Amino acid sequence: MNIDAMILGFILVMMFFVLIKEWLLPEFTVFLSLSALIFTGILTPAEALDGFSNPGVHTVAFLFIFGAAVGKSGILNELVKRILSQGKKLPHILLRLMLPISALSAFINNTPIVTMLIPTLQTWAVSNHIKPSKLLIPLSYAAILGGTITLIGTSTNLIVQGLLLERGLEGFHLFDFAFFGIPLALAGILYFAVAGHYLLPSRPHNIKQFQDEQHLYIYKFAVEKNSPLAGKTIKEAMLRNLNQLFLIEIIRNGRAIIPAPNDEIIQSNDILVFSGNPKGLSKISNILGLAQYTEEHKGNHFNNITTLFEVGISGNSPLVNKKIKESHFRSKYNAAIVAVKRKSKQITNGIGNIVIKPGDTLLLLAKKDFEKSWTDTEDFYFIFSIDHTKDQPRYGKIIIILILFGLIISSFFQLLPVFNLTLIATVILLMTKVLTVSAAIKAINWNVIILMSCAIGIGKAVEKTGLAQMAGEFLINIHANIGIMGTLILFYLLTVILTEVLNNLATAALMFPIGFSISQQLNLDPMMFAMITAIAASCSFLTPIGYQTNLLVYGPGGYKFTDYLKVGLPLSLISMVLTLSLTYLKWL
């Protein structure tokens, strides 16, 4: 092993460690690793940055824009509502949900599909007395499986395509994946309809759970007449310095003051709403002129102006890795955080010191116009309330449908490369003003783009240093004892394990050069290993961190880490057996 390979091995081990520990955002971790490869001279700047000019990366960006246009049109939400309205039993509901989602994910990037449908499914589930946890993992898995049907279904396929083209190979056509993807999608849907639905957890909706338990950490106090607090500001009354309690709202004459600013003057008959630990009540009960407000308040509303919202934090959010008290959340969003949902735990104490992470779900108390103000921003990937009745705009539907059919027909007859087709689609969307330029830029998930681009550079280093060849030789030595199918099983398992602990994009970039090296040394078709790499890297069903859609539904579904393992392990085994069987039929 040469010195460059040893240095690269050390950098990769450190990168894996940081990714698993989640100390930094994945894209920043991979970017730092790529930077280290430049500083050590393993890669030239041109080699390291080559991924940023990869057509596959740009195609993913264009697909994000197309996905945003579909979401803005409301086509997806209307389709899902009509489909689900006829479902009664859970297996029937899952069949009706997963079939169209898989079909749509074949042509629209699966991440925006899941993002757009989370609030719709939550609303439908709550109104039909179904736990959202019964629907959201199937939503994610259906989108993942649908993405394996075509070249443009997922960024994993496109990163592998880009790596093939870099090596002078023809690459895949749009429907080359269908031989594998359609059976995989159908098998996954049947699994949930027959057996998988029994394994889905039954967890209360976050807002419903909060409503049922709010008496445990929401406290109301009335300002009595002639109270010494009347006439003082919140700061002067020292209501910001209460142990384990936080003033989130003032209700005055049926009007909500939220957030309650420090300079707000307290008046007699105000109702002060606090959240936090009941241990803090001992201090507030000693404040003269405050009396516990005993009137029962049922339902979602604290008053007729404010309501509870549930919002999801994605890797794009400017709130990520900031303490809540340092993010100026109250003043920026005019909302108060009353609970944080993380890894199935609902945190209501010490909220100000919580560092926000991707996948967190925040429960907010805010005015009813909050959703309208923050829906089309990167701050939250979804916003949901029990009163979720957002009307979807109806313009642009015909244009979007025509573009979708144009993509399918042009790709089927191979009239143009996929990159050209998605570029044309983006230009049409902008020229017809279905999307504005600013909306298109916001629609692109830059975290994914950066991660893809940097991962390609790291994959190039794995090949350049000979590390890919050494890993390939190791598997070939094992091949002598276990045969070609044993080698493929081992390669598939290694890819799946990496994608579960890292992510699909980094795994595809790392495993592709190893598979390519094995194919050259064994004189096998490199397209076979490219296909296995793409599918195995996409089939992340065991953890919430391996694939972005799994992380998106993690908080809203109230899932535990082990829920993915319990539901996903049988599906992972089914996917492996089916993929390798089809590989044998096609290439061996």
HELIX and SHEET records of a PDB file:
HELIX    1   1 ILE A    3  LYS A   21  1                                  19    
HELIX    2   2 PRO A   26  PHE A   39  1                                  14    
HELIX    3   3 PRO A   45  ALA A   48  1                                   4    
HELIX    4   4 LEU A   49  SER A   53  5                                   5    
HELIX    5   5 PRO A   55  SER A   73  1                                  19    
HELIX    6   6 ILE A   75  LEU A   84  1                                  10    
HELIX    7   7 LEU A   90  SER A  105  1                                  16    
HELIX    8   8 ASN A  110  SER A  127  1                                  18    
HELIX    9   9 PRO A  132  LYS A  134  5                                   3    
HELIX   10  10 LEU A  136  GLY A  147  1                                  12    
HELIX   11  11 SER A  155  GLU A  166  1                                  12    
HELIX   12  12 ALA A  178  TYR A  191  1                                  14    
HELIX   13  13 PHE A  192  GLY A  196  3                                   5    
HELIX   14  14 HIS A  197  LEU A  199  1                                   3    
HELIX   15  15 ASN A  206  GLU A  213  1                                   8    
HELIX   16  16 GLN A  214  LEU A  216  5                                   3    
HELIX   17  17 PRO A  278  GLY A  280  5                                   3    
HELIX   18  18 LEU A  281  ILE A  284  1                                   4    
HELIX   19  19 ILE A  324  GLU A  326  5                                   3    
HELIX   20  20 PHE A  329  TYR A  333  1                                   5    
HELIX   21  21 ILE A  351  ASN A  353  5                                   3    
HELIX   22  22 PHE A  370  TRP A  374  1                                   5    
HELIX   23  23 LYS A  397  PHE A  412  1                                  16    
HELIX   24  24 VAL A  418  MET A  431  1                                  14    
HELIX   25  25 VAL A  437  ALA A  443  1                                   7    
HELIX   26  26 TRP A  446  LYS A  464  1                                  19    
HELIX   27  27 LEU A  467  VAL A  501  1                                  35    
HELIX   28  28 ASN A  504  LEU A  522  1                                  19    
HELIX   29  29 PRO A  526  SER A  538  1                                  13    
HELIX   30  30 GLN A  548  TYR A  554  1                                   7    
HELIX   31  31 PHE A  561  TRP A  587  1                                  27    
SHEET    1   A 5 ARG A 255  ILE A 257  0                                        
SHEET    2   A 5 LEU A 245  ARG A 252 -1                                        
SHEET    3   A 5 ILE A 271  GLY A 276 -1                                        
SHEET    4   A 5 ILE A 218  VAL A 223 -1                                        
SHEET    5   A 5 LEU A 290  GLN A 292 -1                                        
SHEET    1   B 5 LYS A 345  ILE A 347  0                                        
SHEET    2   B 5 ALA A 335  ARG A 342 -1                                        
SHEET    3   B 5 THR A 361  LYS A 367 -1                                        
SHEET    4   B 5 THR A 306  GLY A 312 -1                                        
SHEET    5   B 5 PHE A 382  PHE A 384 -1                                        
END                                                                             
